């Protein structure tokens, strides 16, 4: 079965942080920013994640170093559970959400919204497993690889070489942008096809 990452993750944050016992020393040092960074570098990277927190112990908003992850504090004297229930009940995106909590009240709210839930220890275990997994090394491109990529965009490698040596400045903006952006190495994973193909006749 193909794994499909959720588009939205809503975390009962302090419930999750209280579930760290027995998960090892890495989990023991988790706080809200560290949890956010773990999520952003895990299998859930790319999803929109909301860390819902009790009270007003910190500022709401984007967490530095964790793309796509925001903290949302419920406010003075207010609890995360009630705020999560409100979010799930009022937003249509809830059906695409994965809710993280071991609180049965929050789990029921997810079910009523036709979303999914995972309990906090299982979620944290996934994050720690992802963090410990070896990161695959990206193989370096050979000159032949670079030439093939550039020809795919209608640019001859010899033209690139001349530009890098400062010769023949024809002023082609597409090629100039490619050289400025990619420098002397070209990573195919960084090529934004939509930018290259915009304006092409279909």
SERO-800014 format. One record per residue (C-alpha): residue in one letter; x, z, y. Coordinates in steps of 0.001 Angstrom, whole numbers, padded with zeros to 6 digits, always signed. Each point is the difference from the previous one (the first is absolute). Layout:
! SERO-800014
AXZY ...
***
This chain:
! SERO-800014
X+000000+000000+000000 X+001330-000934+003457 X+000508+002994+002284 X-001986-000299+003215 X+001141+002310+002759 X-002781+001549+002105 X-000424-001292+003526 X-000717+003449+001425 X+001293+003420-001081 X-001499+003211+001341 X+001996+003111-000837 X-001269+003587+000079 X+003441+000875+001295 X+000355+003746-000400 X-001777-000176-003342 X+002698-002443-001085 X+002843+002078+001414 X-001293+003098-001782 X+000194-001906-003310 X+003800-000289+000015 X+000644+002975-002280 X+001684-001099-003201 X+000815-003507+001259 X+003695+000645+000589 X+002318+000772+002920 X-000719-003259+001832 X-003681+000904+000240 X+000747+003552+001118 X+001358-001221+003350 X-002964-002222+000845 X-001749+000314+003328 X-002347-002409+001795 X+002684-002421+001294 X+001870+000031-003333 X-003227-000677-001897 X-000741-002913+002332 X+003414-001546-000599 X-000363+000378-003765 X-003319-001840+000125 X+001401-002775+002205 X+002828-000681-002473 X-002116+000273-003167 X-002280-002299-001974 X-002519+000626+002808 X+002166-001624+002676 X-002086-002461+001996 X-003229+001976-000230 X-001447+001689+003071 X+000430+003728-000623 X-001649+002882+001832 X+001371+003513-000497 X-002939+002235+000921 X+001071+003527+000888 X-001747+003292+000732 X+000030+001391+003534 X+002302-001206+002752 X+003473+000930-001239 X+001506-003276+001154 X-000679-003225+001904 X-002227-002699-001426 X+001331-003547-000171 X+002627-002188-001661 X+002766+001846-001833 X+003527-001142+000791 X+001767-001681-002879 X-003223-000545-001939 X-001533-003408+000805 X-003770-000068-000444 X-000346+003790-000331 X-001838+002084+002613 X-000702+003706+000246 X-003444+001126+001086 X-000567+003673+000808 X-003565+001258-000233 X+000267+002210+003093 X+000055+003712+000721 X-002030+001951-002538 X-000975-003140-001917 X+000881-000985-003556 X+001226-003229-001520 X-002692-000041-002695 X-002824-000349+002527 X+001850-002695+001929 X+000694-001979-003177 X-003671+000240-000968 X-000963-001344+003436 X+002484-002870-000210 X-001198-000997-003460 X-003653+000191+000990 X+000267-002066+003183 X+002564-002739-000691 X-000687-003010-002216 X+003699-000218-000921 X-000492+003145-002071 X-000931-002131-003022 X+003562-001326+000054 X+001536+003437+000409 X+001974+002203-002334 X-000567+003662+000858 X+002689+002515-000927 X-001271+003530-000655 X-000477+002548-002741 X-003014+001416+001852 X-003161-000909-001882 X-001960-000122+003264 X+002256-002744+001328 X-000023-001845-003321 X-003816-000065+000040 X+000057-001409+003532 X+002250-002816-001215 X-002339-000748-002893 X-003027-000112+002331 X+001830-002477+002218 X+000816-002152-003082 X+003693+000638+000515 X+002521+001330-002503 X+001872+003255-000145 X+003125+001435-001580 X+000860+003672-000206 X+002907+001256+002046 X+002513+000852-002768 X-000403-003448-001582 X+000455-001706+003376 X+003130+002005+000819 X+001414-000721-003442 X-000428-003728+000660 X+001795+000276+003338 X+002922+001926-001478 X+000289-002435-002892 X+000125-002918+002434 X+002613+001778+002130 X+002247+000589-003000 X-000303-003537-001374 X+003105-002139+000557 X-000475-002532+002743 X+000690-003540-001255 X+002956-001653+001683 X-000819-003253+001722 X+002446-002692-001149 X+002047-001622+002736 X-000766-003622+000761 X+002607-002577-000911 X+000800-002844+002417 X-002014-002290-002275 X-002992+002358+000288 X+000247-000038+003784 X+000216-003784+000053 X-003075-000333-002196 X-002011+002351+002214 X+000945-001799+003176 X-000779-003436-001459 X-003443+001335-000966 X-000613+000380+003740 X+001412-003410+000824 X+003325+001265+001332 X+003293-001335-001313 X+002617+002709-000768 X+002631-002005+001880 X-002073+000427+003139 X+000027+003771-000513 X+003789-000046-000384 X+000418-001964+003233 X-002258+002419+001867 X+001915+003029-001291 X+003257-001518+001243 X-001599-000698+003365 X-000110-003796-000363 X-002786-002461+000738 X-002501+002221+001852 X-003060-002222-000352 X-002371+002696+001224 X-002362-000126-002984 X-001977+003273+000560 X-001035+000385-003645 X+003538-000286-001258 X+001365+002135+002846 X-002457+002757-000937 X+000968-000200-003657 X+003694+000341+000747 X-000521+002816+002479 X-002276+001911-002365 X+001787-000496-003318 X+003615-000244+001173 X+002489-000965-002675 X-002076+001265-002911 X-003563-001005-000807 X-002294+002278-001952 X-002927-001950-001518 X-002150+003129-000019 X+000227+000079+003794 X-001185-003555+000531 X-003434+000099+001630 X-001592-003174-001302 X-002878+000198+002465 X+002439-000118+002917 X+001757-003046-001406 X-003181-001840-000919 X-002028+000714+003148 X-000804-003241+001680 X+000709-002137-003055 X-002624-002559-000824 X-001988+000868-003103 
***
